[in-house]
Amino acid sequence: MPTRILIVEDERITAEDLCDTLAELGYSVTAAVANGADAIAHAERDRPDLALMDIHIPGELDGTAAALVLRQRFNIPVIYLTAHVDDATVARAKQAGPLGYVTKPFQASSLHASIEIALERHRQERKAVERDGVLASTLQAVSAGVLSAVVSLDVSGRITLFNRSAEIWTGWSARDAVDQAIGGIVRLVARATEEPLTPWERALSDGVLQELPADAMLISPQGERRPVSGSAAPVRGHTGAVAGAVLVFRNAEHPDQPANVTSAAPGRHDGIDLGNFKIIAASPAMKQVLGFARRVAQSEVSTILLEGESGTGKDVLAQFLHFYGRRREGPFVTLNCAAIPETLLESELFGYEKGAFTDARMPKAGILEIAHGGTIFLDEIGEMPLPVQAKLLRVLEEQVFRRLGGLRDIQVDVRVVAATNRKLADAIEEGRFRLDLYYRLNVIQIVLPALRDRKEDILPLTEHFIRIYNERFKRDIQGITHGAAATLVSHGWPGNVRELRNVVERAMILEESERIQSTSLQLNPGRAGDVTPAAAAEVEPAFQASLEQTEKNLVARALEKAGGNQTRAAVLLGISRDTLRYRMKKFNLR
């Protein structure tokens, strides 16, 4: 994309010559204006990459004053155009921090050189400012224990990623640490026994998440000891085999949760509240996942991949990662890649400029822009079309993109959390998903366990859903009977938490006593017990038959509860009156 230049020159002939020369040199002229006020107004509407500013221009603002506004308000680099200046003007001109001077009459070669030098200096200035800002905030956050250190390993245990927090914690630079065996860089011991701790070894060998013990100490190269808490988690490649691991740790003495997060009520240990939602973690498996996710959230890792069966709560965990981290004050934006037609997905993600396509009458920001400073959750990432995958890869690598029909790069600062309910290996083998995008997303991998593998969460989840639907349906259900609890715990839950929520919602509509009975659960006996998805598939014909009977029973009980009032029964079932009448006719109900 050509560099876009604003010309501020009151001599018409000089301005026209500049326009022609810049076009010949391959630049794009956004406008040629004659005074400082017009220059500022134009910069507000269409910001250029650089301004050529005549020092002596008419109006209340001369060239030096206008240049100062462009630099301070818009950070636009300025090159002065001048034929003659006195010492006082030069002194004032320096206040705007110009990046060059071009003397009239100008030559194309000297103008070209001045522009390129100014652009390069401006790029270096921006990088320095960003680097200083990141360094200052990182040092402050790490010293306070807020940011987590992140160390990624390959399958042999050699370091592949060493973030800034890890540098500060360990005393090693990333340049020296990368490609080294982690045992020689990260020294962890148990405080009481001085026994070396190597949690990454089991993560690599057995593919299981490992927590550091409560008395873990990190030893710096100078012998300094500091208490740390952390986890080592396996990272699986697209084939499902362990391809590496990631170690995440932080100050054990720092408060373990931000101010917006509250733990469960006194006497309860079944979850964490984050304002408008709650995540349940009563089982050891889920507590371990949340412990790892908490440390990841408080790191500056920009890409996270969530895996797990459908209905396990990947969307809730994505919100947890956002609200538990430093980006919690920024926006959280969700995009389901499977729910939007392929033709619209690109414009939803990247936005578009006016005239980009037939109906693009006004420019529109995409969710990448909307999520700037926060988190974007890409659900069902495996359904994203290949052309959009290529553009997303650029965003992940460079944090820049262009709108559809746009010519300018837009810089964004977002954390991308992607989720998939199936292994992406088949899609990669079939050429439907890019391998390079998979590995760029798979910096940190969090796998959510199926509900059948975290049975301790079933009853706390049930109580949680009862509280939600009591408020929504204006009910006062006190809980569930022992028989209903036993039924829920013994069920296989192939639909995971989503299925449990739907079962509770249906029972809340049908139940007439103060506690949910087993008969109100409407669970299919064919799927009770520890049923795997494969086993569930084998009983599909019986499931289809019982589903029709379940539907008939639901309609009949809703009509009975509503005293035969079809409108009320439709409300109880969450369907329209016409749909209810169709079901009544289908099942021969009166």
N, C-alpha and C positions, 0 to 999 in steps of 0.2 A: 504494500500500500504506500503510495507516495506521501512524502511529508507535506503537511498542510500548513500554509503560511499566510498570515494576515499582513497586509501592507498598510501602513499609516503614513501617508504622504499627501501634502496639500497641492503639490505641483502635478497637474494632470498628466503632462507629457512624461515626467519622470515616473509616475505611477504606471502608466501604460508600458513604458520601456521595461520596468521591473516585472510586470505581468508576463510580457513576452519572453524575457530572459529566463525567468523562473520556469516557465512552461518548457522551454528548450532544454533546461537542465533536469527536467523530470519531476519538478515539484508541482504541487497543486495549490492554487491561490484561492483561499476561502472568500476574500473580499479585499477591496481597496477603498479605504475610507480616508477622510481629510482632516479629522480632528480627534482629540483624545476621548471625548464623550462617546462618539460613534464607535471607536475602537473597543471601549469597555462594553458597550451595549451588544456589539457583535460577538465579543468573547463570551458573554453570558448565554447567548443563543446557540453558538456554534464554536466551541473552543478549538483554536488552532494549536498546532504543535510548536509554532514559533512566530514571533512578530518582528517585522522590519519596521523600525520606528524612526521617523524624521524628528530630530530634536526640536526644530523650530516649526511648530504648527499652530494655527489659529485656535482661539477659544480659551476658556478659563484654565484648561489643563494643557500645559506644553508637553513636549515629548517626554521629558524626564519624569514629570508627575504622572502621566498616563502609564509609562513603563513601570513605575513603582506600584501602581494599582494592579497592573497585569501580573506582576511577579508575586505580590503579597496575597491577592485575592484568588488568583487562578493558577499560580505557579507556572506561568508561561514564560519561557526564555525570550529575551529581547536582544536584538542587534540594532545598534543605532546607525541611522543614515545621517551624514552631516557633510556640509561643504566647508564650514568654518565655525569654530566655537571659541569662546573666551575661557579664561581660567575658572571663573565663577560657575559657568555652565558645566564645565567638565566636573567640577567638585560636586555639583548637584546631581549630575548624571550618574556618578558612581554610587549614589545611595540606592539606586534600583538594581544594582548588581548586574549590569549588562554583561553579556557573554561575547561581545565583539563590537567593532566599529567598522563601517564601510564608508569610505570617502567618496563623495560625488566629484566628478562623474565616475561611476563604478565600472569595473571590468568584470566580465562574466566569470573568469577563472578565480579572481579574488573573492567575488561574491559567493561562489560555490564553496571555496575553501572555508570562508568565514562561517557559512551556514553549517557545514558538516562538523567543524570544530565546536561550534556552539551547541549543536545537538548532542555530540558525544560528551561534552562537559556537563550538560544538563542531565544526561543519563547517569553519569557517574555521581553527580550530586544527589540524585534521587536514591540511588543504591546506597550511598553512604548514610543518608538520613534514615532510610528504612532499616539498614543494618544497625545503626546506633539505637534506633527505637526498639527494635527487637531485642538487642543485647541488654538494654537497660531494663525492659520489662521482664525479660527472662531471668536476669540476675536477681531482680527484686522478688519475682515469684518463686524461684528456686530457693532463695535464702529463707523465704517464709514457709517453704514446704508445700507450696500450692501446686507446682508443676511436677509431673511424674517423669522420671527418667525412662527412656525406651531404648532397648538394645535388641536388635534383630539378629538372628543367627541362621546360617545355612545348616544343612543336615549334618555336616561334619563338626559343628560347634564353632565355626569361625564367624566373626562379627561382620555383618553386611550393612547395618545401619546403627548409628550412634548419635542420638539427638543432643541438642545443646545442653539439656538438663543432665544427661548422662556425663557429658564432659565436665560440668561443674561438680557433680557428685563424686566422680571417680578421680578427677585430676588428670585424666587423659584427654588428649585432643582426638577428634574424630579421625583426623588424618593418620594418627599413629595407631588408633584402635582398630580401624577397619582392616579386615583380612587377618587379624590376629585371633588366636584361640581365646575364648571368653574367660577361661580360667586364669589367664595371666593378666587380665585387665580388670575384671570385676571380682574382688575378693570378699566373700561372705563367710562369716563364721557364726556359730551359736555362742552366745555370751557366756553361758555357764560352763560349757565343755570345751570351747575353742575348736570344736569339730567343724571342718570346712563344709559349707553348704553349696550344693550344686543342683538346684531344682531344675535347671534346663536339661539335665541328663535324662531324667525320666520323661520329660515332655518330648524329647527327641526319640527316645527308645520305645516308649510305650504309648505315646500319643495322648497323654492325659495332662490335664491342667494341675499344676502344683503350686501350693501356697507356701510362702516363706514362714517358718515358725515365728512365734511371737517375740522371741529373743534374738532375732537375726541382727547382726551387726555388719556394716560395710567398713572395710579397712582401706584407707587411702594409701597412695604410694609413700606418704610421709609417716604412716603408722597411725593416723588419726582414726578413731572409731566413732561411728554414728549409727544409732538404731534406725532400721528401715523396715517397712512392710512392703510386700510385693507378691507377684505371681509370675510363674513361667508357664506359657501356654504353647501348645503345638500349632504350627501353621501347615495346613495341608495343601498340596498342589492340586491341579485340576483333575488328576487321576484318583485322588483320595488318599494317596500315600503321604506320610509326614515328609514335608520338604524343608522344614526348619522350625524355629521356635522364636518366641519373643519374650523377653524379660522386662517387666514393668515394675518399678519400685519408687518409693518416695519416703519422706520423713515420717517415721512412725509416731513421733511426738506431736505432729500437727493434727488439729481437729480433722476428723475423717469425713466430714460432710460440709457443704456450703450452707449458708444461712437459710436458703430457701427450701432446704430439705429437712424433714422431720422423720424420726424413727417411729415405729409402731407405738401404740398406746402402752402405758406402763403395764408390765406383766405380760405383754405380748411381744413376740419376736417373729412375726409373720410377714413383715414387709416394710417398705419405705414410702413415705408420702412425698410427692413433689408437686404441691399446689393442687393442680386440677386433676391429677390422676395418682394412682397408687400401684406399685409393683410388688407382687407377692413373692416372698422367698422364705418359706419355712423349711424346705428340704435342704439337706447338705449340698446336693448338686446345684440347686439354684443359688444358694448363698455363695458358693464358690464362683459361679459365673458372674454374679453381681459384684463380688469383690474384685475380680479382674476387670470388669467393665468400668467400675468406679475409678480405678487407677488409669485406665485408658482415657476416660472422659477428662481427667485432669492433666493429661499430657497435651502436647500441641500436635499430635498425629492428625493428619488432614484427611486420611481415607481409612475407612473401617468396613469390613465385609461381615455381614450377619448371615448365618446359615441355620437352617432348622426346618422341620416339617411345617406344613401349612397349619396355621392356627396356634403356633407356640408362643406368639407374642413378640415377634420381631419389631413391630411398629412401636410397641410400648418400650422395648429396650432402646430403640433409636431415640425416643424422647428422653429416656433416662440419661443417655450419653450426652444429649444436648443440655438438659437442665442441671446436670451434675458437674458440668465443665465450666470453663471460663467464658464460653460463648452464650451462656444462659440469658444474658440481656439482649442478645441478637435474635433475629427471627428463626423460627423452625418451620421449614416448608417441606411438604410431602408431595411426591409425584409417583403415581402408580403406573409403571411403564406398560403394564398389560391392559390398563383400563382406558387408554387413550389411543385412538387410531394412529397408525404409523404416519399418516400425512400431517397430523397435528402435533405429534410428539416433539418434533424439532422446534417448531415455533413456540410451544409451551415452555421448553427448556431454555432456549436462547433468545426468545423475543424476535421482533421484526421491525423493520423500518417502514415508513410510509411508502407505498408503491412496490413493496417486495413481492406481492402477488395481487391478484385481482381485487380481493376484498380488503386489502390492507390500506384503509383510508387514513389511519392514524398510527403513529409508532406505538409499539407496546413493549414493555420490559418483560423479559422472561423470568422464570423463577430463579435462575442463577443470579440475576441482578437483585431480585427481591430478597434472596437469602444472604446477601452480602453482610459479612460480619457475624453470621450465624451458621446454621446447619441445614443441609438439604438431604432429605431421605428419599432415595430412589428405590422404591419397592419393586419386586419382580424384575430386577435388572437384566435377567436372562432373556426377557422379551424385547429388549431395546434393539431397533434395527441397526444393521452394520454401519450405514453412513453416519448415524447419530453417535454410535460408539466411537468412531474415529474422531469426531469433534469433541466428545467428552474426554477422550484420552488427552487431547491438547489442554483442556481445562485443568485436568489433574496434574499435568506436568508443568504448565506455565502459569496457571491461574489467570488466563486470559481467554477471551472468545469474541466472536462477532455476531451481531444480530443477523437474521436473515435479511439479505439485501443491504447490509451495512458494509462500510469501508473501513471503519475504525475499530481497533482492538479495545475491548473493555476489560479493565482489571477488576478482579473480584477476589475476595478473601472468604472462602467458605470451607467448612468441613463437610465432606461427602460420606454419608453412611449409606451403603448399598445392601440390599437384602435379596435373597433367593430362597425358595422353598424346595429346590432340587439341586442336585449336583450339576455344575456347569460343564462337566467333562464331556457329556454327549454333545452339547451344543458346540463346544470347541472342536471336537472331532468332526462334526458335520459342517464346520465352517460357519456356524451361525453366531458364534461369539468369539471375539478377538482374544487370543492368548496374551498379547501384551497388555490389554486392558484388564484382564483377569489378574495378572501379577501386579499391576499398578493399584488395583483395588484391594488386593489381598495383603496389604502391609500388616494389618492387624485383623485377625479372624476370630470371631466369637460365635460359638455354636450353642444354640439353645436346646436343652434336652426336651424330649417329648414328655407329655404329661404322664404317660405310663411309667416313665423313669424317675418321676418326682412325685410319688403318691402322697408324700407328706403335705404337698401343696393343695391337694384336691379339696379338702374341707375348708381350709382358710379361704381359698378362692370362692367356694360356694357361699360362705358367709359374706364375703365381700360383694358378690353379685346380688345376694339377697338385700343388702343395705342399699345398693344402687336402685334395684327395682322396687323396693318399698317406697322410696322417694318418688320414683317416676310414675308408679301405678297407684300411689296414695294407699298403699297397703300397710299392714302391721304384722307381717310374718315374723315370728320370733326365732325361727331357725328350722332345723330339720330333725326328724325322728332318728333313733338309732338304726332302725331298719333302712331308712333312706340313706343314711351315712354309709352303711355297709354296702349298699347297692352301688353307690357312687365310687367307693374306693375299689370295688372289685371289677368295675367296668374297664375296658381296654382303651377307650378314648382315642380312636384313630383320628378324630377331628381336633384333638388336643383342647386347649383352653377355649377356643372359639366354640367347640361343640358343647363343652360344659356350660358356658355362658348361655347358649341357646336353650339347653335343657332346663336351666334354672329359670330363665325368662318364661318359658312355656309353663313350667310348674307354678310359677307365681300367678299366672293368669287363671289356672284351673283349680288351684288349691282353695278349699273352703274353710279349713281349720287354721289354727294359729301356727302350726308347724307343717312343713312339707312332708307328705307321706310318700312311701315308695310308689304307690299307684299313680301319683301325679308326675313322676319323673319321665314316664313314657320312653324308657330305654329299651332297645331291642335286645332280648335275651341272647340272640345269636352272636352278639358282639361283646358279651360280658367276659370278664377275665382279662388276662394280659394278652390282648390281641395285637398282633403286628399288622401294619398296613397290607402286607402280602396275604396274611390270613384273612383279613377283612375282605380283600378282593375275592377270595375263594368262596365266600358266603354271599356274594352279591345277589344272586337270584332270590334267596330267602329274604334278604334285606329289602328288595324292591316290593315284595309282596306285603311285608309287614309295614312298610312305609305308607301304603295305601290305607291299611287298617288304622294305623296311627293317625293319619290325617282325618279319617272318618270319626274316630273317637274324639279328636280335638274339636271338630266342628260340633259334634253332638253335645259335648260337655259345655262348650261356649254357649250354645243355644239354651241349654238347661240352666246355666248360671244366669243368663240374661232374661230368663222367664219367657223365652220365645221371641223376645224383641230382636229382630234381625239387625237393626242398626247398632244396638249395643253389642251384640255378639261379634259383629264385624270389627268394632273398635277393640274388643278384647283380643281378637285374633290378629289385629294389625293389617287387615285387608279391606278392600272396598266392599260395599253392600252388594254390588253386582257379582263380584267374585264369590262372595258367600252364597248367593243364590245359585250360582253355577255349581258350587260344591254340594249344596243341599240337593239339587236335582241329580247330580252325578251319583250321590250316595243314597238317594231315595229317602231323604230326611224331611220331616215336616215340622 
